[in-house]
Amino acid sequence: MSSIRTRLACASALALVMAAPSIAQETPWLMPDRPVSGMLEEGDAHGQVGSWSEEAHLYDDYLIRAAPTQRLEISVTSDDFDSYVSIYREGEHSDPTPLASDDDGGGYPHALLRFTPETAGTYRVRVRGFSPEATGAYQVSLAERAAAPVEPTPTRIRPRGDVQGALTRGEDPELTYDELYDVYVFRARADERIQIRLNSDAFDPVLYVGRRSGVAFEELASNDDGDDGLNSRILFTAPETGDYVIRAAALSSDGEGAYVLSLSDGPEPVPPAPLALGDEIAGLLDETATMDDYGSGYVGYAFTAQAGQRVVFAMQSEDFDTYLELGRASAGGFESIAADDDGSEGLNSRLVHTFEEAGVYELRARSFGGASTGAYTLGVSEIEPDPEPMPLVFGRAVQGEISDDSVRSASDGRFDAYRFQGQEGQRVQIVMRSGDFDSYLEIGAAEGEFIALAYDDDGLGEGLNSRLNFTIPETGDYIVRAQPLGGAGRGLYALELIDRGPAPVAGSIMIGATVRGSLTENDSMAAGDSSYYDDYRFQVEEGDRLRLTMVSNAFDAFLALGEGLAEDFVLLASDDDGLSDTNSLIEHEFDEAGWYTLRANSYAPNSTGAYVITIERQE
């Protein structure tokens, strides 16, 4: 097994839905200007990307450290598959949504991701293929780009009239991927509507509108092809009186040449049409549609809701990929509350929302991407609100059944909901077993609309059963949703909530000593993985050459050497079968004196049993 790859799974909402990886190993660090060769192969961590109906992708993870304003470039090249790379903020309670992703930025089939972090810290780089079938060799590298050129002082223009300009390499500033741009500033009154167009016969233009926040640019609106052909158009509503910045840019790094930037009065907004429960509307999205600040055309509808009402908005079209967005008017314009793209069959939308407050809301019906037109239908219906969740008690298994009478989710699946109270820092484990369907678990806070904080599909390692390990972020009530993967399954299940107790404290070991230990279900678990481990601290002098071994008759041993503990563990070396078929050996010379960590782990998930580790000095 290669020591440079990780087999970790991240059980968090809105990210990859992780199945249990078959290999437990600490995530390796990716260092600047040190390319790493890896391999996507069966046995790697894998998870679904997007909806439950999609197939699982194999992936490898790497960690990097970054500081604010660092201009980082992550390259993934492969002759075996179409590569795809994403970056995430690392940490137990970090947002599982990727901060940035790239497919073919390095030219097909290679990925090239450029990223500038807003905060210092550790970030996770995820390498996978664009398609679920992707396997093979790849190379990933990290580089720091030179500091960005200082943006020039914007040219002040009037909010009415045309400006002729040109993008020229070597004279104009550059965006993240070397796209040229010019910068302008105009003044607008609060709620003033300005129509901005960028036309060019020389390149594909892109418009960005925003404000200066110190030296940073705060984007408020953008558009690529909102006008004729490849030209750009934004209908911008100023949230308050003040100066606003326009970036007139090229879509690609090779774009340069002449352009015309035009500003004019924007058309008055079209009032939304009334929409009521039971309505079935046949509509048409065409060039007369209202345009939002990002250049997307939409048809608006006004819906009056009652507090606690749970409503389904369904949009279908054979002409385009539908998109629904629900919101309310605010001081800054339209404040989005919820949205849906493909919540129904195919490319149709199904938005389910429970209204916390009574009042008038606006529903915007448009195409995904905002540029397509055609006929559509829109329906509105009310469904029953979620019932009060059933109580879930620590250590007491419950039996349940998913049927057509179970609660319907926003994606039209069925689930049972349970409530329990957790304390900040508490380690809990939820186990779901079923012989009738592939089980799936979610956990979220009890307050407000349900948002999954973590989830699991096959983490128990027993067929299609689930095990979700979670550390409570703050004291309060939490909801567990027990459901079939994909929402279509029906049948019986068993559910149990387990208190895993406080996190284990690392042990200690002296050079020349032998320690006997045991991996149990109460031990620490590798981040996002289903393998247990014990940590041991030991001290060395500079130049020490040590032989470290791990032997077990109960499971396939995996040994890791590093610095730090828990989330701060930094891998220095690791081994699976260096001593024998299932036992581990690490031989290492230490360049610096200090304290180090020996991690006794298993190669496969869910393994428990006795082991023996030794540390011996080598001459």
Secondary structure, 3 states (H helix, E strand, C coil): CCCCCCCCCCCCCCCCEECCCCCCCCCCECCECCCEEEEECCCCEEEECCCCCCCEEEEEEEEEEECCCCCEEEEEECCCCCEEEEEEECCCCCCCCCCEEECCCCCCCCEEEEECCCCCEEEEEEEEECCCCCCEEEEEEEEECCCCCCCCCCEECCCCEEEEEEECCCCCCECCCCCEEEEEEEEECCCCEEEEEEECCCCCEEEEEEEEECCEEEEEEEECCCCCCCCEEEEEECCCCEEEEEEEEECCCCCCEEEEEEEEECCCCCCCEEECCCCEEEEEECCCCEECCCCCEEEEEEEEECCCCEEEEEEECCCCCEEEEEEEEECCEEEEEEEECCCCCCCCEEEEEECCCCEEEEEEEEECCCCCCEEEEEEEEEECCCCCCEECCECCCEEEEECCCCEECCCCCEEEEEEEEECCCCEEEEEEECCCCCEEEEEEECCCCCCCCEEECCCCCCCCCEEEEEECCCCEEEEEEEEECCCCCCEEEEEEEEECCCCCCCEECCCCCEEEEEECCCCEECCCCCCEEEEEEEEECCCCEEEEEEECCCCCEEEEEEECCHHHCEEEEEECCCCCCCCEEEEEECCCCEEEEEEEEECCCCCCEEEEEEEEECC
